[in-house]
């Protein structure tokens, strides 16, 4: 259960009276509004998109505020998109725009006639730009920004971007950090959905149960004409069992009695609503990455714990579950930092014969950072041997390697390789 001070901060993040938690995406939203006609903030339901954009629309960039969760507004937007857009005062914030996708085509027509920046700030709980006609219509007119569940650095109100720090080649120097499961289990179990964090364990599980029902019955049905959506909760549980591992749709299909293509298409839907995330394997040749096995993660560690039917006490005694949840937790914390880092980078994993590195970050310059996740308080040579091989193979392009672990201090392990306490991701 969060402390009373943290509860006050989280309540603020829900748009209720309180001290609003700062979101790292906010400066990027303001920058985009200054030079781009349409700004689209995408993310899972209940991560704080409405709170962030409404606050921007009220305090920083005054705009008319509308939500398509309101049936009257949604019906008007759907029945006459062009007339709806023409009647808006400018600028305008339109929340949950995926509920009337044809509205985006009307917005495209409007911003082609009037090309001033910052005319529309939109939010969506589904990546509607996966629809080809909408993607093509808004290409060159829209900047897309992803809002994730709260990162630990946002919860702790720290502003340093860990991705920029890691590419700087100088690790955060941590000493006296909590050791063992105490370093991360409570944080991972609580996750980053603001409202879920306000609840104790049992109530949080019930919140996630309702969340998944809403996801299937509304969000997925808004974007998909599928007949077996009732299978999605089971699919998510099976994906959770593979979390932080290689995505194996054939295995899941066999267990569900579905064909592989159906599992892949439903997983695509879950990625479209920002519940799961697939990560490609890194290879020196860019083209070869497309044919390598992907890893799959559940975007929020609290949701992952719910899907696994696990709790804090189980993590303390189940090493296999702890390792899976720890890697998922670390990899998704890094993913949150990638999106607002000054270093433009992409996130991969690495797998070559018997060597595996959990996270590889590649900057546009070709520079690499390698990260191994270790849910233990000690680090052995075997834990970073694959990082050494990658370092030796890439030479000067290799900036640094890290074993993120549950120990107390930053420790040099080898040339350009360190053991790094997990708390470095938010301290």
N, C-alpha and C positions, 0 to 999 in steps of 0.2 A: 504494500500500500504506500503511495507517495506521501511525503511529508506535507504538513499544512501549507508550507511556503510553496512547495512544488505544485500542490493542488491549485493554489491561487494563480500561479503562472499558467497552468494548463487550462483552467477555466477561462482565462483571458484569451487563450488560443482558440477557444470555441466561439468567440465573439460575444461572450458574456462579460459583465463587469469584472475587472481584474487587470493584472499587469501582463500585457500581451507578450507572449514569447516571441522573440525576434526570429524570423525565418531568413535563412541565408539566400533564398531566392529573391527576396524583395528588391535589392539593388538591381538585379538583372531585369526584373519586370519594369522598373522605372527607366532603365537604360533603353530597353526595347521600345517602350512607349514613345520615347523621344525621337526615334528615327524609323519606326516601322508602322505600317498602316494597321495591321491586325496583330495582336499578341494573344497567344493561346496558351493557357496554363493547364496542363494535363496531369492527372494523377488519380489514384484510387479514391473511391468514395471515403469520406470521413478523415482525410489527411489534413484538412485545413485550407483547401483551395478557396472556398467561399469567404472564410475569415480573412485570409491574406488579401484577396482581390477587393473585397468590400472596404477593407481598411485603406487600401491604396486609393480606391475610388472616392472615399470620403475625405481623406487627409491630404493626399499628395497629388492626385490627378482627378479633380472633381468630375463625376460622370453620373449619368442616369443609370440606375441599378435595376435589373430585371432578372428573374429566375424562371427557367422553363420547368422547374419542379411545380410551379403554379399552373394548374390546369387551364385557367382562362388565358393566361399569357401563352402557354404552349399551343393551345388551339388556334389562337390568333396568328402565331408565328408559322404554324403548319399550314393553315388554310390559305394565307396570302403572304408568303415570305417577302415579296418585293414591297408590298404596301406596308408591312410591319416595319421593315428597315427604313423606308422613306419617312415614316412618322416619328422615328426616334430623334430625340435631341442628341447632340454630339458633345463630347464622346459618350460611349455607352459601354457598360459592363453587362454582359449576358452570361448568366450562370447556367451550367449543365446544358451546353449547347448541343450535345449529342442527342438530346431528346427531340430535336427538330432539325435533322441534318440538312434538309433543303435550304434552311436559313443561311447556311454558309455560301451557297451559290448566289443568293441575293446580296449578301455582304460583299462578295467578290465583285458583283456588278457595281455596287455603290462605291467601293474604294477605287475602282478603275476610273470612275468619273471624278472623284475627289480624292486625290492622292496625299492628302495631309497625313502626317504620322499620328499615331495614337488615337485613331478614330474608334477602334473596337478593342476592348479587353474581354476575352472569352475564357470560360473554364469548361472542362469536360472530364467526366469520370471514365470515358472510354476514348481510345485513340481513333477518332473518326477519320483521321487522315489515312487510315489503311484502305478506305474506299477510294478506288482510282479516280473517279470523276471529281471527288472533293479535293483530293491531293493535287490533281492537275490544276484545278480551279484556283487554288490558293498559293501555288508555288510562286515564290518571289514576292508574295504579299504578306506573308505571315511569319512570325518568329514563334517557335514552339519551345516552351520551357516546362520541364517536368518537376512536379512537387511530390516528394516522397513523404512517407511517415516521418515524424520527428526524428532527427538524428540525435545521438547522445551529445554532440557538441552544441546543438540548439537547446537541448534540455539544460545543459550546464552553462549556457550563455557564453560560450567561447567562440572567438571569431577567426582563429587561425585555421587555414585549410590544410588538412593533413597531406593531401596529394601534392600540393605545392611544396610542402616541407620535405616530403620524401624524395621528390625530384631534385630538391636542392642538395641532396647528398649528405646532409647533416641531420642525423636522427634527433628527435626530441630526447633530451637527457632527463630520464625519469629515475627517481630514487624513492624508496619507501612506499611503493604502491601496494595495494592489497594483493595478497598472494592466493593462488588457487581459485576455486569456484567463486569465492567472495568477490573476486575482481570483476565478474561479468554476469553471473547467473541471474541475479535479481533484475538487472537491466534488460537482459535478453528476454526474460519471461514477461516483463511488462510491455516490451515492444515500443512502437512509436505512434500508434493511433492515439491522438490526444484524449478522446473520450474513454477508450478502453483503459488507459493508464490511471484513470480516477478510481477504478474499481479494484477490490481485492480479488484474489485468484478465482473463486467460484463465480462471482458476479462477472468477472472479465470473460470467463468461458461462455457464459450465457450471452454476453454481448456479442462475442464472435459468432455464436450459433445464429443469432438474429441477423448479424451482418452478412453471413453467407447466404441466408435465405433471401435477403433483399438483393444481393448480388445476382442470384439466379433468376428470381422472379421479376426483377425490373431491369437491372443494368444489361444483363446478357440478352434478355428478350428485346430490349430496345435496339440492339445492333445485330441480332442473329435470328435467322429463320431456321431454328433447329428443333428437332422433335424429341431429342433425348437429353434435354438440359437437366432433367432430374438425376442424371448420372454424374453431373459436375461435382457435387460434394464428395462422392466416392473417388472420382478422378483426382481431386485435390488431395485427398488423404494419401493416395498412392504416390502422387508427386512428392508429398511431404516425406514419404519414406525414402525417396531418392534424392532429397534435397542435399545440395552441396556435392552431388555425385553426377556421373554421366547420365544424361537423359536417355532412357531406354523405352521408347513408345511401344516397341514390339512386346516387351515384357508386360507392360501395363495393359495393352490390348488383350493379351492372353488371359490375364487375371480378371478382366472386366467382361470378357465375351464380346468384345467389339473388334472391328478391324483397325489396323494400324493408322489408316488415313483419318478415321473418325477421331482417334485419340490425338493425333497431331493437330487436326482442325480445332478441336475443343481446347487444346493447350494454347493454340494461337489466340483463341478468344480470351482465355485467362490472362495471357500476356497483354492483350488489347485493353483489358480493364485493370492492368497494373497490379495483379495479384501474384503472378510468378514472373520470373525473368530468366531467360536463357542467355548463356555467355559462350561465345565461340572460343575454340582453341587457338592459341597463338602459334604461328609458324613464320619463319623468315620470309617466305614467299607469300605475298598478300593473297593471291588467288587460291592457294591451297587451304586457306583458313575456312573457306566456305564448305569444304567437304569433310572437315574433321568433326569429331563428336562434340556436342555441346554439353555444358554443365547446366543444371537447372537449380534455381533458388526460389524460395518463397520470400517475397519482398519484405515482409515484416516478421521478425523473430517471435513476437507474441502470437501472431496468427499461426506460425509454424508450430509452436508449442501446443496450441489448441488442437491443430490437426493431428499431431502425434499423440494426443491424449496424455501429455506429460506435464509435470510441474517442477518446482524448484527442488523438492526433495528427491525426485527421480533423477534429475540431472546430477545430483551429488553422488549417486550410487551407480549410475549407468554410463560407463565410459563411452560406449558406442553412440548412444544418443547425444551425450555431451559433445563429442567430437563433431558430429553432424551439425548440431545447433550452433556451436562456437564458430565453425567456418562460415555458416550461413550468416550469422550475426556480423562477423568481421567483414565479409565480402560485401554485404549490403550497406554497412557503414561507409566503406570506401566508395561504393557506387554513389552514395549521396554526396560525397565530397567531389567526385569527378565532375558532377554537373555544374558546380559553381566555382571550380578551380580556375585560376588564371592560366595554368598549364593545360592546354587542350590535349586531352589524352583519351584513349579507349581502354576498356577493361577486358581482359581475356583470362583464360587459364592455359596451362602448359602441360602437355602430356607427350612423352617421347619414350617408347619402349617401357622400361621400368621406372623412368624418372617422371615426377609429377610436381608441379608448382601450382598452388591453389589460385593465386592471383598474379597476373602479369599486366602491368600498365605500360602502354606504349604511347609516347608523346608524338606529336606531328613530326618532330625532328628525327624520329626513329630511336630516341633514347628509351631505355627500359628500366623499370623498377619491378623487382620480383618479391612476392610476399607469400610466405608459408604460414598457415594457421595451426597452432599447437595448443590444445586445451590442457596444458600441464604447466607446472611451475619450473620444470627443468628442460634444457635443450641439449640434445645429443648431436654428434656430427652427422648422423644419418638423417636428421631433420632438415639440414641445410645443404647436404651434398648435391642434390639436384640444382640448387641455386648456384653453387660453385661451378657446376658444369655449364650452366647457362651463361654465367659471367665469363668463363674462359672462352666460350664459343663466340660471344658477342663483343668482346674487347672493350674499346672505349665507349661503345653505345650502351653498355651496361652501367647505369648510374649507381644503383645500390640494391641490396637485397636485405630482407628483414624476415625474421621469424617472430610473428606476433604471438606472445605466450602469456602465461598467467603468473609470471614472476614479478619480483619487486623492482628490478632495475634494468636500465639499458646496458647491454653488455656487448662489447665488440667480439665477434666470433672469428672473422677472417677478413681478408682484404675486401672492403666495401660491403661487408655483411655484418648485421647486428641482430641481437635478440632485443625485442622491443615489447615492453609491457602493454597489454591491451588498452590500458587507460590512456596511452599516448594518442589514441584516436579521438579523444575528447578533452584532454587536459590542456 
